[in-house]
C-alpha cells in the first residue's frame, strides 16, 4: 500500500508540474563579478516543440533569438551558440527553475521564476533624482551615412537660452546614454554636474542599444565616430546651442573617438579625453593584461607567457589585410598550437571570435596618434593613477607628444591620485572592484573637468 501511495504521489507531482508548463516569461538575476544583470527568457510553444527569446534589460537588449529551446523531463535547456551562451535548469514543484547560466566557459548560478526579480539594491549616492533643477529633453537624430537613428537625452541649464554644449561619448561595449555598468551611471552623474554649471549636455545610446537603431556587433570605432559626427550636426540645428562652443568628452574608447571626430571637423572647439588611449590598440591590450594580472597576483612567469602568446595573435591580426577571410582560421589554429589541451575547443573558438571581430581587428590596428596629431582645438587628457585598463603615464605621455607634434600647444594632461578606470576612488583599480564602490564619479575629477571646460567656453 505504501508503494502505491508513493507512486500516486509521484504521478500527482508530475501532473502538477506539467500543469504549470514552461511557456511564458521567466525572470532571473545573473550575479557576475562586480555587478548584477537582469535576464528574462520568453518561452512559447510551437508545432515542433518550443522557441524562445532572451531580454537583458540592464543592457538595453530585447528579443535576442535563442537558437535551441528544449524542455524534457522538467529540464529546460536554452542555447545561443553564436554568443556561446547555454542556460540549463530544472523546473521544481515551487514553479522555480533552478539552474546555471554559462557563457564562454564561465558558469554562474541563476534561478528563474515567474515573478519579477529585482536586483539587490545598491547605494549610489551621487545619482541625481527627478525632478532635475534644469531642462531635459528626449531627442533623436540620424546618422545619414549609415542610416541608423540615435536616441538620447539633451540637458539644458534652462529651457530657453543659448548655451555651450558637450557630447558625451561612451567607452567600448554596448552602452546606453548613461554609460550604465556595474550598477553605476557615470554619464548621468557627469551630465548632471555639467548642466548645473551652465553647460548643455547631449548623451545618447550606442547604435543598436536601448532606443537607438543599427547593428552594434558589426560596427567599429570608425563607425561610432560617424554617430558622434551626426550628433554634432544635430546640435547645430538647435537654437539653444551656441554653435561656436561645441565640445566632446569621451571615456575610454570614447577618448579615441573624440580626436577622430575633431580632426575631421572645424565645428569642434575642445575635447576632453577621460582615460583615452595614446598608443596602438595591440600595445594597449597587452599592457592592460599585464597590469591587471600583476595586480591580481598572477605569477610572473605566467604573465610573461601570456604576453608572448597574445602578442603572437595580435601580430597575425596586424599582418592581415582588410577582409581577410582566412584570419579566423589562422587565429584558431594558432591558439590550438599555443594552448594545447589547456583550453577546450569551445574556449578557443570563443577567444578566436573575440579577437577576429570587426571591432577588435580595427581597434588592434588603430594608432590614436594618427588622429591626435591633427587635432587643432584645446585638449584635456585626464586619467586616474590606478587605472589598470588605460595606464595613465604611458598613455598621457603619448597623447601629449602627439598633439604637440602636430603643432597644437593647447594640451593639458592630468593624473588624479587613487582613481580607477571609471574615475572612482578605489583601493586596487581592478575591474572586479567597480561595482562594490558606492561612488560613481570622483568629485575631484568632476571639478577638474568642469573647471577646464568652463575656461574653454568663456
GITA-V24089 format. One record per pair of residues at least 4 apart in sequence whose ideal C-beta (glycine too) atoms are under 8 Angstrom apart, sorted by the first residue. I is the first residue (numbers start at 0). J is the second residue. If there is no record, write none. Layout:
i:I j:J
i:I j:J
//
This chain:
i:0 j:4
i:1 j:5
i:2 j:6
i:3 j:7
i:4 j:8
i:5 j:9
i:6 j:10
i:7 j:11
i:8 j:12
i:9 j:13
i:10 j:14
i:11 j:15
i:12 j:16
i:12 j:92
i:13 j:17
i:14 j:18
i:15 j:19
i:15 j:92
i:16 j:73
i:16 j:90
i:16 j:91
i:16 j:92
i:19 j:90
i:19 j:94
i:21 j:42
i:21 j:49
i:21 j:70
i:21 j:75
i:21 j:90
i:22 j:42
i:22 j:43
i:22 j:44
i:22 j:49
i:23 j:41
i:23 j:42
i:23 j:113
i:24 j:39
i:24 j:40
i:24 j:41
i:24 j:42
i:24 j:113
i:25 j:39
i:25 j:40
i:25 j:41
i:25 j:42
i:25 j:96
i:25 j:111
i:25 j:112
i:25 j:113
i:26 j:37
i:26 j:38
i:26 j:39
i:26 j:111
i:26 j:112
i:26 j:113
i:26 j:114
i:26 j:115
i:26 j:116
i:27 j:37
i:27 j:38
i:27 j:39
i:27 j:40
i:27 j:96
i:27 j:100
i:27 j:109
i:27 j:110
i:27 j:111
i:27 j:112
i:27 j:116
i:28 j:35
i:28 j:36
i:28 j:37
i:28 j:38
i:28 j:109
i:28 j:116
i:28 j:117
i:28 j:118
i:28 j:119
i:29 j:35
i:29 j:36
i:29 j:37
i:29 j:38
i:29 j:100
i:29 j:107
i:29 j:109
i:30 j:35
i:30 j:107
i:30 j:108
i:30 j:109
i:31 j:35
i:31 j:36
i:31 j:107
i:32 j:430
i:32 j:431
i:32 j:434
i:33 j:181
i:33 j:430
i:33 j:431
i:33 j:432
i:33 j:433
i:33 j:434
i:33 j:435
i:34 j:180
i:34 j:181
i:34 j:182
i:34 j:433
i:34 j:434
i:35 j:57
i:35 j:118
i:35 j:119
i:35 j:182
i:35 j:434
i:36 j:55
i:36 j:57
i:36 j:58
i:37 j:55
i:37 j:56
i:37 j:57
i:37 j:116
i:37 j:118
i:38 j:53
i:38 j:54
i:38 j:55
i:38 j:100
i:38 j:109
i:38 j:111
i:39 j:53
i:39 j:54
i:39 j:55
i:39 j:56
i:40 j:51
i:40 j:52
i:40 j:53
i:40 j:65
i:40 j:77
i:40 j:86
i:40 j:111
i:41 j:51
i:41 j:52
i:41 j:53
i:41 j:54
i:42 j:49
i:42 j:50
i:42 j:51
i:42 j:68
i:42 j:70
i:42 j:75
i:43 j:49
i:43 j:50
i:43 j:51
i:44 j:48
i:44 j:49
i:45 j:49
i:45 j:50
i:48 j:68
i:48 j:69
i:48 j:70
i:49 j:68
i:49 j:69
i:49 j:70
i:50 j:65
i:50 j:68
i:51 j:65
i:51 j:68
i:51 j:77
i:52 j:62
i:52 j:63
i:52 j:64
i:52 j:65
i:53 j:60
i:53 j:63
i:53 j:65
i:53 j:77
i:53 j:79
i:53 j:84
i:54 j:60
i:54 j:61
i:54 j:62
i:54 j:63
i:55 j:59
i:55 j:60
i:55 j:61
i:55 j:63
i:56 j:61
i:57 j:118
i:57 j:179
i:58 j:173
i:58 j:175
i:58 j:208
i:59 j:173
i:59 j:175
i:59 j:204
i:59 j:208
i:59 j:209
i:59 j:210
i:60 j:173
i:60 j:208
i:63 j:79
i:64 j:79
i:65 j:77
i:65 j:78
i:65 j:79
i:66 j:78
i:66 j:79
i:66 j:80
i:66 j:81
i:67 j:76
i:67 j:77
i:67 j:78
i:67 j:80
i:68 j:75
i:68 j:76
i:68 j:77
i:69 j:74
i:69 j:75
i:69 j:76
i:70 j:74
i:70 j:75
i:70 j:76
i:70 j:90
i:73 j:89
i:73 j:90
i:73 j:91
i:74 j:87
i:74 j:88
i:74 j:89
i:74 j:90
i:75 j:86
i:75 j:87
i:75 j:88
i:75 j:89
i:75 j:90
i:75 j:96
i:75 j:98
i:76 j:85
i:76 j:86
i:76 j:87
i:77 j:84
i:77 j:85
i:77 j:86
i:77 j:87
i:78 j:84
i:78 j:85
i:78 j:86
i:79 j:83
i:79 j:84
i:79 j:85
i:82 j:102
i:83 j:102
i:83 j:103
i:83 j:104
i:83 j:345
i:83 j:348
i:83 j:349
i:83 j:352
i:84 j:100
i:84 j:101
i:84 j:102
i:85 j:100
i:85 j:101
i:85 j:102
i:86 j:98
i:86 j:99
i:86 j:100
i:86 j:101
i:86 j:109
i:87 j:98
i:87 j:99
i:87 j:101
i:88 j:96
i:88 j:97
i:88 j:98
i:88 j:99
i:88 j:109
i:88 j:110
i:88 j:111
i:89 j:96
i:89 j:97
i:89 j:98
i:90 j:94
i:90 j:95
i:90 j:96
i:91 j:95
i:91 j:96
i:91 j:97
i:94 j:112
i:94 j:113
i:95 j:110
i:95 j:111
i:95 j:112
i:96 j:110
i:96 j:111
i:96 j:112
i:97 j:110
i:98 j:108
i:98 j:109
i:98 j:110
i:98 j:111
i:99 j:106
i:99 j:107
i:99 j:108
i:99 j:109
i:100 j:106
i:100 j:107
i:100 j:108
i:100 j:109
i:101 j:105
i:101 j:106
i:101 j:107
i:103 j:345
i:103 j:346
i:103 j:349
i:104 j:343
i:104 j:345
i:104 j:346
i:104 j:349
i:112 j:116
i:118 j:182
i:121 j:182
i:121 j:434
i:121 j:437
i:122 j:437
i:123 j:182
i:123 j:183
i:123 j:184
i:123 j:437
i:123 j:439
i:124 j:437
i:124 j:438
i:125 j:188
i:125 j:438
i:125 j:439
i:125 j:440
i:126 j:184
i:126 j:187
i:126 j:188
i:126 j:439
i:127 j:131
i:127 j:187
i:127 j:188
i:127 j:191
i:131 j:135
i:131 j:154
i:131 j:191
i:131 j:194
i:132 j:195
i:133 j:154
i:133 j:155
i:133 j:156
i:133 j:157
i:133 j:194
i:133 j:195
i:134 j:154
i:134 j:155
i:134 j:156
i:134 j:157
i:134 j:158
i:135 j:152
i:135 j:153
i:135 j:154
i:135 j:155
i:136 j:152
i:136 j:153
i:136 j:155
i:137 j:150
i:137 j:151
i:137 j:152
i:138 j:150
i:138 j:151
i:138 j:152
i:138 j:153
i:138 j:201
i:138 j:203
i:138 j:233
i:139 j:148
i:139 j:149
i:139 j:150
i:139 j:151
i:139 j:210
i:140 j:148
i:140 j:149
i:140 j:151
i:140 j:203
i:140 j:229
i:140 j:230
i:140 j:232
i:140 j:233
i:141 j:146
i:141 j:147
i:141 j:148
i:141 j:149
i:141 j:229
i:142 j:146
i:142 j:147
i:142 j:148
i:142 j:149
i:142 j:206
i:142 j:213
i:142 j:225
i:142 j:226
i:142 j:228
i:142 j:229
i:143 j:229
i:144 j:225
i:144 j:229
i:145 j:206
i:145 j:213
i:145 j:222
i:145 j:225
i:145 j:226
i:147 j:206
i:147 j:207
i:147 j:211
i:147 j:212
i:147 j:213
i:147 j:214
i:147 j:226
i:148 j:211
i:148 j:212
i:148 j:213
i:149 j:203
i:149 j:204
i:149 j:206
i:149 j:211
i:149 j:213
i:149 j:226
i:149 j:229
i:149 j:230
i:150 j:176
i:150 j:203
i:150 j:204
i:150 j:209
i:150 j:210
i:150 j:211
i:151 j:176
i:151 j:201
i:151 j:202
i:151 j:203
i:151 j:204
i:151 j:211
i:151 j:230
i:152 j:176
i:152 j:190
i:152 j:201
i:152 j:202
i:152 j:203
i:153 j:199
i:153 j:200
i:153 j:201
i:153 j:237
i:154 j:190
i:154 j:191
i:154 j:193
i:154 j:194
i:154 j:199
i:154 j:200
i:154 j:201
i:155 j:160
i:155 j:162
i:155 j:194
i:155 j:199
i:155 j:239
i:156 j:160
i:156 j:162
i:156 j:194
i:156 j:195
i:156 j:197
i:156 j:198
i:156 j:199
i:158 j:239
i:159 j:239
i:160 j:239
i:161 j:238
i:161 j:239
i:161 j:240
i:161 j:241
i:162 j:197
i:162 j:198
i:162 j:199
i:162 j:239
i:162 j:240
i:162 j:241
i:163 j:197
i:163 j:198
i:163 j:199
i:163 j:241
i:163 j:244
i:163 j:245
i:163 j:246
i:163 j:452
i:163 j:456
i:164 j:198
i:164 j:199
i:164 j:200
i:164 j:201
i:164 j:234
i:164 j:240
i:164 j:241
i:164 j:244
i:164 j:245
i:164 j:246
i:165 j:193
i:165 j:198
i:165 j:199
i:165 j:200
i:165 j:201
i:165 j:245
i:165 j:246
i:165 j:247
i:165 j:248
i:165 j:271
i:165 j:452
i:166 j:200
i:166 j:201
i:166 j:202
i:166 j:227
i:166 j:230
i:166 j:231
i:166 j:234
i:166 j:245
i:166 j:246
i:166 j:247
i:166 j:248
i:167 j:176
i:167 j:178
i:167 j:186
i:167 j:189
i:167 j:190
i:167 j:200
i:167 j:201
i:167 j:202
i:167 j:248
i:167 j:249
i:167 j:250
i:167 j:253
i:168 j:223
i:168 j:227
i:168 j:247
i:168 j:248
i:168 j:249
i:168 j:250
i:168 j:253
i:168 j:254
i:168 j:256
i:168 j:257
i:169 j:174
i:169 j:178
i:169 j:186
i:169 j:205
i:169 j:250
i:169 j:252
i:169 j:253
i:170 j:174
i:170 j:178
i:170 j:250
i:170 j:251
i:170 j:252
i:170 j:253
i:170 j:274
i:171 j:251
i:171 j:252
i:171 j:358
i:171 j:362
i:172 j:180
i:173 j:205
i:173 j:207
i:173 j:208
i:173 j:215
i:174 j:178
i:174 j:179
i:174 j:180
i:174 j:204
i:174 j:205
i:174 j:208
i:175 j:179
i:175 j:204
i:175 j:205
i:175 j:208
i:175 j:209
i:176 j:186
i:176 j:202
i:176 j:203
i:176 j:204
i:176 j:209
i:177 j:184
i:177 j:185
i:177 j:186
i:177 j:187
i:177 j:202
i:178 j:184
i:178 j:185
i:178 j:186
i:178 j:202
i:178 j:250
i:179 j:183
i:179 j:184
i:179 j:187
i:180 j:433
i:181 j:421
i:181 j:433
i:181 j:434
i:182 j:434
i:183 j:421
i:183 j:433
i:183 j:434
i:183 j:439
i:184 j:188
i:184 j:439
i:185 j:189
i:185 j:250
i:185 j:421
i:185 j:422
i:185 j:439
i:185 j:440
i:186 j:190
i:186 j:202
i:186 j:250
i:187 j:191
i:187 j:202
i:188 j:192
i:188 j:439
i:188 j:440
i:188 j:445
i:189 j:193
i:189 j:200
i:189 j:248
i:189 j:440
i:189 j:445
i:189 j:448
i:190 j:194
i:190 j:200
i:190 j:202
i:191 j:195
i:192 j:196
i:192 j:440
i:192 j:445
i:192 j:449
i:193 j:198
i:193 j:200
i:193 j:448
i:193 j:449
i:193 j:452
i:194 j:198
i:194 j:199
i:194 j:200
i:196 j:449
i:196 j:452
i:196 j:453
i:197 j:453
i:198 j:449
i:198 j:452
i:198 j:453
i:198 j:456
i:199 j:239
i:199 j:240
i:201 j:230
i:201 j:233
i:201 j:234
i:203 j:211
i:203 j:226
i:203 j:230
i:204 j:208
i:204 j:209
i:204 j:210
i:204 j:211
i:205 j:211
i:205 j:215
i:205 j:223
i:205 j:226
i:206 j:211
i:206 j:212
i:206 j:213
i:206 j:214
i:206 j:215
i:206 j:218
i:206 j:222
i:206 j:223
i:206 j:226
i:207 j:211
i:207 j:212
i:207 j:213
i:207 j:214
i:207 j:215
i:207 j:216
i:207 j:218
i:208 j:215
i:213 j:218
i:213 j:226
i:214 j:218
i:216 j:356
i:216 j:357
i:217 j:222
i:217 j:357
i:218 j:222
i:218 j:223
i:218 j:357
i:218 j:358
i:219 j:223
i:219 j:357
i:219 j:358
i:219 j:360
i:219 j:361
i:219 j:362
i:220 j:224
i:220 j:252
i:220 j:255
i:220 j:256
i:220 j:259
i:220 j:358
i:220 j:361
i:220 j:362
i:220 j:365
i:221 j:225
i:221 j:259
i:221 j:361
i:222 j:226
i:223 j:227
i:223 j:252
i:223 j:256
i:224 j:228
i:224 j:256
i:224 j:259
i:224 j:260
i:225 j:229
i:226 j:230
i:227 j:231
i:227 j:247
i:227 j:256
i:227 j:257
i:227 j:260
i:228 j:232
i:228 j:260
i:228 j:263
i:228 j:264
i:229 j:233
i:230 j:234
i:231 j:235
i:231 j:245
i:231 j:260
i:231 j:264
i:231 j:266
i:231 j:267
i:232 j:236
i:233 j:237
i:234 j:240
i:234 j:242
i:234 j:245
i:235 j:240
i:235 j:242
i:235 j:245
i:235 j:266
i:240 j:245
i:241 j:245
i:241 j:456
i:242 j:266
i:243 j:268
i:244 j:268
i:244 j:455
i:244 j:456
i:245 j:266
i:245 j:267
i:245 j:268
i:246 j:267
i:246 j:268
i:246 j:269
i:246 j:270
i:246 j:271
i:246 j:452
i:246 j:455
i:246 j:456
i:247 j:257
i:247 j:260
i:247 j:261
i:247 j:267
i:247 j:269
i:247 j:270
i:247 j:271
i:248 j:253
i:248 j:257
i:248 j:270
i:248 j:271
i:248 j:273
i:248 j:448
i:248 j:452
i:249 j:253
i:249 j:254
i:249 j:255
i:249 j:256
i:249 j:257
i:249 j:270
i:249 j:271
i:249 j:272
i:249 j:273
i:249 j:275
i:250 j:254
i:250 j:273
i:250 j:274
i:250 j:275
i:251 j:255
i:251 j:273
i:251 j:274
i:251 j:275
i:251 j:276
i:251 j:388
i:251 j:389
i:251 j:420
i:252 j:256
i:252 j:362
i:253 j:257
i:253 j:273
i:253 j:275
i:254 j:258
i:254 j:272
i:254 j:273
i:254 j:274
i:254 j:275
i:254 j:276
i:254 j:380
i:254 j:389
i:255 j:259
i:255 j:275
i:255 j:276
i:255 j:365
i:255 j:367
i:255 j:370
i:256 j:260
i:257 j:261
i:257 j:270
i:257 j:271
i:257 j:272
i:257 j:275
i:258 j:262
i:258 j:270
i:258 j:272
i:258 j:275
i:258 j:367
i:258 j:370
i:258 j:371
i:258 j:373
i:258 j:374
i:258 j:378
i:259 j:263
i:259 j:370
i:260 j:264
i:260 j:267
i:261 j:267
i:261 j:270
i:261 j:370
i:261 j:374
i:261 j:375
i:261 j:376
i:262 j:370
i:262 j:373
i:262 j:374
i:267 j:376
i:268 j:376
i:268 j:377
i:268 j:455
i:268 j:456
i:269 j:376
i:269 j:377
i:269 j:378
i:269 j:379
i:269 j:452
i:269 j:455
i:269 j:456
i:270 j:374
i:270 j:376
i:270 j:377
i:270 j:378
i:270 j:379
i:271 j:378
i:271 j:379
i:271 j:380
i:271 j:381
i:271 j:448
i:271 j:451
i:271 j:452
i:272 j:378
i:272 j:379
i:272 j:380
i:272 j:381
i:272 j:398
i:273 j:381
i:273 j:382
i:273 j:422
i:273 j:448
i:274 j:381
i:274 j:382
i:274 j:383
i:274 j:386
i:274 j:388
i:274 j:389
i:274 j:394
i:274 j:420
i:274 j:422
i:275 j:367
i:275 j:380
i:275 j:389
i:275 j:394
i:275 j:398
i:276 j:280
i:276 j:283
i:276 j:367
i:276 j:389
i:276 j:394
i:277 j:367
i:277 j:368
i:277 j:371
i:277 j:380
i:277 j:393
i:277 j:394
i:277 j:395
i:277 j:396
i:277 j:397
i:277 j:398
i:277 j:399
i:277 j:400
i:277 j:401
i:278 j:282
i:278 j:283
i:278 j:286
i:278 j:366
i:278 j:367
i:278 j:368
i:278 j:393
i:278 j:394
i:278 j:397
i:279 j:283
i:279 j:363
i:279 j:364
i:279 j:365
i:279 j:366
i:279 j:367
i:279 j:368
i:280 j:284
i:280 j:361
i:280 j:362
i:280 j:363
i:280 j:364
i:280 j:365
i:280 j:366
i:281 j:285
i:281 j:310
i:281 j:313
i:281 j:314
i:281 j:316
i:281 j:317
i:281 j:363
i:281 j:364
i:282 j:286
i:283 j:287
i:283 j:389
i:283 j:394
i:284 j:288
i:284 j:309
i:284 j:313
i:284 j:363
i:285 j:289
i:285 j:306
i:285 j:309
i:285 j:310
i:285 j:313
i:286 j:290
i:286 j:390
i:286 j:393
i:287 j:291
i:287 j:387
i:287 j:388
i:287 j:389
i:287 j:390
i:288 j:292
i:288 j:305
i:288 j:306
i:288 j:309
i:289 j:293
i:289 j:302
i:289 j:306
i:290 j:294
i:290 j:387
i:290 j:388
i:290 j:390
i:291 j:295
i:291 j:387
i:291 j:388
i:291 j:429
i:291 j:430
i:292 j:297
i:292 j:301
i:292 j:302
i:292 j:305
i:293 j:297
i:293 j:299
i:293 j:302
i:294 j:387
i:294 j:427
i:294 j:428
i:294 j:429
i:295 j:429
i:297 j:301
i:297 j:302
i:298 j:302
i:299 j:303
i:300 j:304
i:301 j:305
i:302 j:306
i:303 j:307
i:304 j:308
i:305 j:309
i:306 j:310
i:307 j:311
i:308 j:312
i:308 j:337
i:308 j:338
i:309 j:313
i:310 j:314
i:311 j:315
i:311 j:333
i:311 j:337
i:312 j:316
i:312 j:330
i:312 j:333
i:312 j:334
i:312 j:354
i:313 j:317
i:313 j:354
i:313 j:363
i:314 j:318
i:315 j:319
i:315 j:326
i:315 j:329
i:315 j:330
i:315 j:333
i:316 j:326
i:316 j:330
i:316 j:354
i:316 j:355
i:316 j:359
i:316 j:360
i:316 j:363
i:316 j:364
i:317 j:363
i:317 j:364
i:319 j:323
i:319 j:326
i:319 j:329
i:319 j:360
i:325 j:329
i:326 j:330
i:326 j:355
i:326 j:360
i:327 j:331
i:327 j:351
i:327 j:352
i:327 j:355
i:328 j:332
i:329 j:333
i:330 j:334
i:330 j:351
i:330 j:354
i:330 j:355
i:331 j:335
i:331 j:347
i:331 j:348
i:331 j:351
i:332 j:336
i:333 j:337
i:334 j:338
i:334 j:342
i:334 j:347
i:334 j:350
i:334 j:351
i:335 j:339
i:335 j:347
i:338 j:342
i:338 j:347
i:342 j:346
i:342 j:347
i:342 j:350
i:343 j:347
i:344 j:348
i:345 j:349
i:346 j:350
i:347 j:351
i:348 j:352
i:349 j:353
i:350 j:354
i:351 j:355
i:352 j:356
i:353 j:359
i:354 j:359
i:354 j:360
i:354 j:363
i:355 j:359
i:355 j:360
i:356 j:360
i:357 j:361
i:358 j:362
i:359 j:363
i:360 j:364
i:361 j:365
i:365 j:369
i:367 j:371
i:367 j:397
i:367 j:398
i:367 j:401
i:368 j:372
i:368 j:397
i:368 j:401
i:369 j:373
i:370 j:374
i:371 j:378
i:371 j:398
i:371 j:401
i:371 j:402
i:371 j:405
i:372 j:401
i:372 j:402
i:372 j:404
i:372 j:405
i:373 j:405
i:374 j:378
i:374 j:402
i:374 j:405
i:374 j:407
i:375 j:405
i:375 j:406
i:375 j:407
i:376 j:407
i:376 j:409
i:377 j:409
i:377 j:410
i:377 j:411
i:377 j:455
i:378 j:398
i:378 j:402
i:378 j:407
i:378 j:409
i:378 j:410
i:378 j:411
i:379 j:410
i:379 j:411
i:379 j:412
i:379 j:413
i:379 j:448
i:379 j:451
i:379 j:452
i:380 j:394
i:380 j:395
i:380 j:398
i:380 j:399
i:380 j:410
i:380 j:411
i:380 j:412
i:380 j:413
i:381 j:412
i:381 j:413
i:381 j:414
i:381 j:415
i:381 j:444
i:381 j:447
i:381 j:448
i:382 j:386
i:382 j:389
i:382 j:390
i:382 j:391
i:382 j:394
i:382 j:395
i:382 j:413
i:382 j:414
i:382 j:415
i:382 j:418
i:383 j:391
i:383 j:414
i:383 j:415
i:383 j:416
i:383 j:417
i:383 j:418
i:383 j:419
i:383 j:420
i:383 j:422
i:383 j:425
i:383 j:428
i:383 j:441
i:383 j:444
i:384 j:391
i:384 j:414
i:384 j:415
i:384 j:416
i:384 j:417
i:384 j:418
i:385 j:417
i:385 j:418
i:385 j:419
i:385 j:425
i:385 j:427
i:385 j:428
i:386 j:390
i:386 j:391
i:386 j:418
i:386 j:419
i:386 j:420
i:386 j:428
i:387 j:419
i:387 j:420
i:387 j:428
i:387 j:429
i:387 j:430
i:388 j:420
i:388 j:430
i:389 j:394
i:389 j:420
i:390 j:394
i:391 j:395
i:391 j:414
i:392 j:396
i:392 j:414
i:393 j:397
i:394 j:398
i:395 j:399
i:395 j:412
i:395 j:413
i:395 j:414
i:396 j:400
i:396 j:412
i:397 j:401
i:398 j:402
i:398 j:410
i:398 j:412
i:399 j:403
i:399 j:410
i:399 j:412
i:400 j:404
i:401 j:405
i:402 j:407
i:402 j:410
i:403 j:407
i:403 j:408
i:403 j:410
i:411 j:451
i:413 j:447
i:415 j:422
i:415 j:441
i:415 j:443
i:415 j:444
i:415 j:447
i:417 j:424
i:417 j:425
i:418 j:422
i:418 j:423
i:418 j:424
i:418 j:425
i:418 j:441
i:418 j:443
i:418 j:444
i:419 j:423
i:419 j:425
i:419 j:428
i:419 j:429
i:419 j:432
i:419 j:433
i:420 j:428
i:420 j:430
i:420 j:433
i:421 j:433
i:421 j:439
i:421 j:440
i:422 j:440
i:422 j:441
i:422 j:444
i:423 j:433
i:423 j:436
i:423 j:438
i:423 j:439
i:423 j:440
i:423 j:441
i:424 j:436
i:424 j:438
i:424 j:441
i:425 j:432
i:425 j:436
i:426 j:432
i:427 j:432
i:428 j:432
i:431 j:435
i:432 j:436
i:440 j:444
i:440 j:445
i:441 j:445
i:442 j:446
i:443 j:447
i:444 j:448
i:445 j:449
i:446 j:450
i:447 j:451
i:448 j:452
i:449 j:453
i:450 j:454
i:451 j:455
i:452 j:456
i:453 j:457
//
